[in-house]
Amino acid sequence: MSFDAANLLFSTNVAQDGKTQYRAACATDFINPFKFYDTFATRDLDGYSMGIPFFPWFPSKGNAQSRADVLAQTDAVRVRSCWGGMVAFEAKWFQSQKKELQGITTTQSSAPATTTTPSTSTTQSIDFHPEVDANLNWHLAPTPLPESGVLPKRSDSLTTPIRFRASPDLFWDASECCLIHADLQDPRGLDSSAPTGIYLNPYIRVAYDTQTLRWLPFTRRFERLYSPIHRILTWMVKLPGYNPRREEEAGQKVTDRVWVYNDEKWMETGNLSGGYRDVERTALPGGFCGSRKLLSFGEGDQRGKWWFEQVPKDELAPRE
């Protein structure tokens, strides 16, 4: 395992000068000899979630560049996020960077209280920025935003150390292991092929038990035969799933459908009635990470198990 960790650190996306070039590099993890595990955190270069979780893992949707990279046998598959059981980060994003705050005003705000009944038939403009940690990761995003409506590149912006965060929207879950990658890459605007500096290395493979790890060298000998089967099965089961926020880029003005309770003190009163409302807000990194679901972590006898809770149906949501 230490040999694999060293290879991940020093042999992923090596440039001509012999130095690695990445913001993050991930291994590939398996829950059994065939099944890729970290689908919740991994997104391809277009921001799509995974296909059927066996080789070549990524769907044929969109430009399918991540899938093409896997089939090209590169050690640096371009992705928007990954984890793979083991990940290496470029350290500077997690370290303080002292820069002068010359003439830049920063703000952080929270969602205002409201007692109105939610409605899905109209769009309401709301100063809706509860993602405090996301703002911190972008140094509270200079206010106002540039005329382009897009945040500056991470390398050019004022930064504090990136930290893990969550998505605060109700019935919208995103892995913190995906959001951390969203926060350290540059906004790409309309160019879905723009580099992210994040790579998955298919040659560094880890497993969750020793038996699976022993089988991996054998099963990989035949995996290139799976490609046409994978394409067909992924299409048949309609993967990847629809994500209405997949194309959002940091700084854009977007309309998101969010769940709002009728009673602003619902945690105290137990009144869980509410509905989806379309709100206009400024997108922050990580729209491609989420999906409309609610995960809960078991307690007591069920401790250590994840559960998918029932989510209120959004009948007006479009489909790709």
N, C-alpha and C positions, 0 to 999 in steps of 0.2 A: 504494500500500500504506500509506503514512503517513496518507493521508486515511481509509482504512478503520480504521486503528488509533485515530485520533482519534475517529471515530464510535463505535467500540466502547467507548472510555473514557467519552465524554461524552454519548452518545445512547441508551444502553441503559437501559430502565426509568426514565425520567425522571419525577420526582414533580411535583406542582403548584408547588413552590417552584423548579423548574428544575434541581434537583440529582438526580443519579443515585442509585438505591437498589439496591445489590447487594453481596454478599460476593464473588461471582465472576461474570464475564460472558465468554461464549465466542463466538468466530466459528463459522462453518460451513465445513468444509473438504471439498474434492473431489479425488479421485484421477483422475477423468475427468469429462467434462461432466455426467454424470448421477449418479455414484456418490459418496455420502457416505463419508468415510474413517474418522473416529475412533470406530468402533463399540466398540473395546475399552475406551475411557475414558468413554463416554457412557451414562447411565442415565436413564430417564424418571422422572417424579415418584413413581411407585410403586416405583421401583427395578428395573424390568424392563430387560433389555438391548434392543438395537435390533431392528427388523424388517428386511425387505429394504432394503438401503441406498440407496434412492432416495426421492424426495419422496412422502409426508410423513415418511419415515424411522422414526417411532415406531410401535409396535404398537398394536392396539386392545384389548390385554389390560388387565384391571383397570379403573380409572377412566378411563384413556386421556386424562388431562388434558394431557399434553405434546403429544399428537397433536392434540387439540382446539385448543390454543394456536397450533400451526403453521397449521392450517386457518383460524383466526380472523385470521391475518396480523399477529399482534402482533410487536413487536420484542424481546419478553422472554418467551421460552418457558420455563416453569417446569420445571426438571429437578433431579435429585439430583446429577448430575455431568456434566461435559462437558469438552471441550478445543478441538476445532474448528480446530486449527492455530494459533490465537492466543487468548490468554486474559488477562483483566485481573482482578486481585484487589484487594480492599479491604486496604490496606497494614497496618492495625493488627494483623492476625492473624499477621504475620511480624515484628513488632517486640516488644521486651521491654516488659512491663507490670508495673511495680513495685507489688506489693500485699503487705500484711502477712499472714504465715502464722500467724494467731492460733489456736492450739489445734488445728491440723490436722496430722495425721500422714500422711506419704506413704510408700509402699512400692513396690518393684519386685521382682518375683520371676521365676524362670525355671522351666521344666519340670523336675521331679525326674527323676533317673536311674531307669530301670526295666529289668529283665531278663525280665519276664514275657512270655509269648507273647500277641500281640494276639488279640482275639476280637471278633466283631461281634454276638455273641448277648447280651451283657450291657452295662450302662451302668456305668462306673466314674467315681467322683468324683476329679478330679485338679486340683491347684492349677496350672493350665495358663495361664500368662500370658507367653509369649515375645515378645509384641508390645511391646518396650521403647519403640520410637519412638512407638507409638500412645499408650502411657502418658504419655510426655513431652509429646505434643501436648495431652493433657488434664491437664497438670500432675500426672502420676502418679495422677490420680483419687483424691480424698479417701477415706481408708479409716477405718471401714467405709463402704460405699455408703449413701446415704440410704435410709430405710425404704421409699420407693417403688420402690427397686431400679433407678432410672434416674438417670444422671448429671445434674447441674444444667445449665442452658443455658450455652452457650459464653460469652455476654455476662456471665453472673453468676459464672462459675467462675474460679479462679486459673489463669492461663495463662502459658506460656512461648512464644516464637515457634514457630509451626508449621513443621515441616520435612517434606520428602518421606520416604516410608518404603516398605517392602515388606511383604507378608504372608509369615510364616515357615512356614506349614503346607506340608508336602510334598504334591505333586500338587494344589495349590490355588493358582491364579495370579490375581492382581488387579493392574490397572494402577496404578502410583504416581500417575498423573494423575487417577485416580478416587479413590484413597484420600485424597489431599490435600483434595478437596472433602468427603469424608465427615468428615474431622477438623475442618473449620471450620463445619459446620452443626450446629444444635441437634438433639438426639434428639427424635423425634416420637411415640414411643409407638405407640398404635394408630391415630393419625390420619394416614392416608396422604396426606391432602390438605393437611397443614400446610406452610407455606412453608419453603423452604430458603435463600432469598436467593441462589440460583444460577440463572442464566439463560443460555439459548442465543439468540443473535441471528441469525435467518435472513437478515437483510438485509446482514450483513457476511460476505462469502464470499471464501475464499482457496483457492488451488490449489497443486499440487506441480510444475506446469510452466506455462510461459507460454501454450502452445496451449490447455490446459484453461481457463485464466483468461479467455482471449479468448472462449471459447464460452459461458461461464456466463451473460452477459446475455441470450443468445438462448434457451438451453434453459429458463431460468426462466419464460419467457413461456407455456409450455405445461404446466408442472409440476402445476398444480391438476387437470389431467385424469387424472393418474396415481393419484389417491387410491383409487378403487374397485379398480383393478388391484392396487395395493399391498396393500390389505386382503386380497384373495383369495390372492395369492401368499404373503404372510406366513403366513396360516393353513395353506396347503398344505404349506409347508416346515417347519411346526411351530415357528415363532419367536414369541416369544423362548424360548430354552432354559431348562430348569429350573434354579433356584438354590435349594438348601435353606436358605441363610442370608439370603435376600432380605429377610425381614421382621424380622431381628434388629436390635435397637436397643441402643446403648451402655448398659451397666449391667445389662442383663437377664441372668438365669441361663438358660443355653441348653445344649442337648445337641448337640454337633457331631461329625460323623464325620470322623476324621483318620487319616492313615496313620502307623503307627509301625513302625520296623524291629525285628526280633527281637533284633538285636545292637546294643547302645547304642554300640559302637565300630565301626559299620559303615563309616565313612569310612577307618578304618585296616585293617580286615580284608577289606573288599570283600564282606562277606556282605549281600546286598540282599534277603534274605527278610524278609517282614513281612506286615502286614495292616491293615485298617481297624479302628479302635476308636472306640466312642462315648464321648466324654468330656464331663463336665459342667464348664462354665467360665463366666466372666463375659464377655459379649460386649463387644467394643470396636467403634468405628465402622468401617464399611466392609464388612459382610457382603454387602451388595448388589453390591459391586464384583467379586466373585470368581466363579470357576467351576472345576469339576474338570478341570484340564488341566495340562500342563507345557510351557512354551515354553523353547526354548534359542536362543542366539545363535551363529551360525556363526563358525568361526575359519578361518584359512588361506585357501584358495581360496574358501571359502564365507562369508568374513567379510562382515558387513552384512546377512545373510539370517536371518530368523526361521524356526525349525522347530518343528512340533508333535510332541512325543515321545509315545510310547504310554504311556497311563496304566493302571495296574491296574484291572480292572473292579470296580465296586461294585455287585454284583447285588442288594443289599438296599435300594439307594436308591429312595425313592418317586418318583413322577412326578406333575406337576401335571395 
